[in-house]
Amino acid sequence: MKRILAINPGSTSTKIAVFHDIHEQLAQSVGHASEELQQFTRLIDQLPLRMGAVRSFLDVQELAVRDFDAFVARLWFMISVHANMGLMLQT
């Protein structure tokens, strides 16, 4: 059974889920206040905020990056800059 971390940053939230194969085991949507997001000029500048939400989720669930077999993300605005999700989560 493979464990997958899925991340979907939306316009006002970051959705995070853990799957075992195709079955969702855990999920959370972390809302971001518009005031919080307005401080960023570019979408890519939101990366620390969004990754902080993912790290907090993993901490609460007592999960580590090494616990996952794969990462999937809808990060169309970040892919070219940060292709390695595992490295991003570890920093």
GIRAMO-V216895 format. One record per residue. N is the residue number from 1. SS is DSSP state (helix for helix, strand for strand, loop for the rest). PHI is phi in whole degrees, 0 to 359 (none if undefined). Layout:
n/ss/phi
N/SS/PHI
N/SS/PHI
This chain:
n/ss/phi
1/loop/none
2/loop/262
3/strand/256
4/strand/236
5/strand/259
6/strand/248
7/strand/230
8/strand/225
9/strand/281
10/loop/261
11/loop/291
12/loop/228
13/strand/207
14/strand/239
15/strand/263
16/strand/229
17/strand/215
18/strand/244
19/strand/243
20/strand/252
21/loop/56
22/loop/261
23/strand/259
24/strand/288
25/strand/256
26/strand/218
27/strand/204
28/strand/207
29/strand/245
30/strand/260
31/strand/282
32/loop/237
33/loop/296
34/helix/301
35/helix/298
36/helix/294
37/helix/284
38/helix/294
39/loop/289
40/loop/262
41/loop/285
42/loop/243
43/helix/301
44/helix/299
45/helix/291
46/helix/281
47/helix/309
48/helix/300
49/helix/298
50/helix/294
51/helix/290
52/helix/297
53/helix/297
54/helix/293
55/helix/299
56/helix/298
57/helix/302
58/helix/298
59/helix/299
60/helix/299
61/loop/277
62/loop/56
63/loop/243
64/loop/234
65/helix/305
66/helix/295
67/helix/282
68/loop/252
69/loop/268
70/strand/204
71/strand/234
72/strand/225
73/strand/212
74/strand/260
75/loop/238
76/loop/307
77/loop/269
78/loop/238
79/loop/305
80/loop/293
81/loop/271
82/loop/228
83/loop/278
84/loop/257
85/helix/298
86/helix/300
87/helix/295
88/helix/298
89/helix/287
90/helix/280
91/loop/280
